[in-house]
Amino acid sequence: MSLHTQMRIRTKNRMKTYGKNKLTINQMFSEKDQAIAAGHSHYFTGKHCRNDHVAPRRVLSGVCMECALANGRKSYKTNIDKIREQQREYYIGHKDEIKAFKQKYWIENKEKLSKQNSAWKQANKESERVRGRKRYQQDPDTFIEKAKDYYWEHREVLLEKKRKYREANKEKIKEQRRAYYLKKKKEKEESE
């Protein structure tokens, strides 16, 4: 591997952090003994591993992090059904704890999560519409009930928004009403 490639790899990994100490490559020791003495979990030699990776290594096993990631991916792919079954069993056994944790996390990070959720929905409008339609078709009564509740809880705000929209878009609304009127008139004439 050329020096240029090694420098590119170092630059790419420089901002990544490793282990409980959250060390970057620049902060790591180059010798395993020094890293052990300092209590670090990783060290960086700058040399290639047997699979030609230049990456930090674990102190306990000496395994290169790139090799460890590749092995993890391979293991996951071969054992995916078993892993999913274990996850299902864990979820069933710890449902209340998981729910409490998620609620607590939501309360602590509500603003950040709301922004992320809105941004995702804006970027994926069509898939959100499809998901919404499917959920509605599964249980329309629940959706109608929620919509009614929301309306009555926020009635004044919604009516004010509606009033402001009508004031700002008088011509647009007039055009839409005219087009609707003409469409209905044409349908009536065709049916007679």
C-alpha positions in Angstrom: 0.0 0.0 0.0 1.4 3.4 -0.9 2.2 6.1 1.6 -0.6 8.3 0.0 -3.2 5.5 0.7 -1.9 5.1 4.3 -2.2 8.8 4.9 -5.7 8.8 3.4 -6.7 6.0 5.7 -5.2 7.7 8.7 -7.0 11.0 7.9 -10.3 9.1 7.4 -10.0 7.3 10.8 -8.4 10.3 12.7 -11.8 11.6 14.0 -13.2 8.1 14.9 -12.9 7.2 18.5 -12.2 3.8 20.0 -12.8 2.1 23.4 -14.1 3.4 26.7 -11.5 6.2 26.6 -12.7 7.4 23.3 -9.3 7.8 21.8 -8.5 8.9 18.3 -5.7 7.4 16.3 -3.5 10.4 17.2 -4.0 9.8 20.9 -3.2 6.0 20.8 0.0 4.4 21.8 1.9 2.6 19.0 3.0 -0.3 21.3 0.6 -2.8 22.9 2.6 -2.7 26.2 2.3 1.0 26.6 -1.5 0.9 25.9 -1.9 -1.9 28.5 0.1 0.2 31.1 -2.1 3.3 30.4 -5.3 1.2 30.7 -6.3 1.7 27.1 -8.3 -0.8 25.1 -6.8 0.0 21.7 -3.5 0.8 20.1 -2.3 1.8 16.6 0.9 0.5 15.1 0.4 2.0 11.6 1.3 -1.3 10.1 -0.8 -3.6 7.9 -2.6 -6.6 9.5 -2.7 -10.0 7.7 -5.7 -8.8 5.6 -3.8 -5.6 4.6 -5.8 -3.2 6.8 -4.2 -0.2 8.5 -6.4 0.3 11.5 -6.3 0.3 15.3 -6.0 -3.0 17.1 -7.6 -4.3 20.3 -5.3 -4.7 23.3 -6.8 -8.0 24.5 -6.6 -9.9 21.2 -4.4 -7.8 18.9 -7.2 -8.0 16.2 -7.4 -5.2 13.8 -10.7 -3.3 14.1 -11.5 -3.6 10.3 -11.1 -7.4 10.6 -13.3 -7.4 13.7 -16.0 -5.5 11.8 -15.8 -7.8 8.8 -16.0 -10.9 11.1 -19.0 -9.4 12.9 -20.8 -8.7 9.7 -20.1 -12.2 8.4 -21.3 -13.8 11.7 -24.4 -11.6 11.7 -25.4 -12.7 8.2 -24.9 -16.4 8.9 -26.8 -16.3 12.2 -29.5 -13.7 11.5 -32.5 -15.9 12.2 -31.1 -17.0 15.5 -30.2 -13.4 16.5 -33.7 -12.2 15.6 -35.3 -15.0 17.6 -33.1 -14.0 20.6 -34.1 -10.4 20.2 -37.8 -11.3 20.1 -37.5 -13.4 23.2 -35.6 -10.6 25.0 -38.2 -8.1 24.0 -41.1 -10.2 25.2 -39.3 -10.8 28.6 -38.4 -7.1 29.1 -41.3 -5.3 27.4 -42.1 -3.0 30.3 -38.5 -2.0 31.0 -37.9 -1.3 27.3 -41.1 0.8 27.1 -40.1 2.8 30.3 -36.6 3.4 28.9 -38.0 4.6 25.5 -40.4 7.0 27.3 -37.7 8.4 29.5 -35.4 8.9 26.5 -38.2 10.6 24.6 -38.8 13.0 27.4 -35.1 13.8 27.8 -34.5 14.3 24.0 -38.0 15.4 22.8 -36.8 18.5 20.9 -33.9 16.7 19.1 -36.0 13.7 18.2 -38.9 15.8 16.9 -36.6 17.7 14.6 -35.0 14.4 13.3 -38.5 12.9 12.8 -39.8 16.0 10.9 -36.7 16.1 8.7 -37.0 12.4 7.8 -40.7 12.8 7.0 -39.9 15.8 4.7 -37.3 13.7 2.9 -39.6 10.7 2.6 -43.0 12.1 2.0 -44.3 9.5 -0.4 -43.3 6.5 1.7 -44.9 8.2 4.7 -48.1 8.6 2.8 -48.1 4.9 1.9 -47.5 3.9 5.5 -50.2 6.3 6.7 -52.7 4.8 4.2 -51.9 1.2 5.3 -52.3 2.1 9.0 -55.6 3.8 8.3 -56.9 0.8 6.3 -56.0 -1.5 9.2 -58.0 0.5 11.8 -59.9 3.5 10.4 -62.1 4.0 13.5 -59.1 4.7 15.7 -57.7 7.3 13.2 -61.0 9.0 12.9 -61.4 9.1 16.7 -57.8 10.5 17.1 -58.5 13.2 14.5 -61.7 14.3 16.3 -59.9 14.5 19.6 -57.1 16.5 18.1 -59.5 18.9 16.5 -61.4 19.6 19.6 -58.2 20.0 21.7 -56.7 22.5 19.2 -59.9 24.0 17.7 -59.1 27.7 18.2 -55.6 27.3 16.8 -56.8 25.4 13.7 -59.6 27.8 13.0 -57.2 30.8 13.2 -54.7 29.1 10.8 -57.6 28.4 8.4 -58.8 32.0 8.6 -55.3 33.3 7.9 -54.8 31.0 5.0 -58.1 32.1 3.4 -57.1 35.8 3.8 -53.7 35.2 2.3 -55.0 33.0 -0.6 -58.3 34.6 -1.7 -57.6 34.3 -5.4 -56.3 30.8 -5.2 -59.5 29.7 -3.4 -61.7 31.5 -5.8 -60.0 29.7 -8.7 -60.4 26.3 -7.0 -64.1 26.9 -6.4 -64.6 28.0 -10.0 -62.8 24.9 -11.3 -64.9 22.7 -9.0 -68.1 24.4 -10.1 -67.3 24.0 -13.8 -66.4 20.3 -13.2 -69.7 19.6 -11.5 -71.6 21.5 -14.2 -69.9 19.5 -16.9 -70.7 16.2 -15.1 -74.3 17.2 -14.7 -74.6 18.1 -18.4 -73.1 14.7 -19.4 -75.4 12.7 -17.2 -78.5 14.4 -18.7 
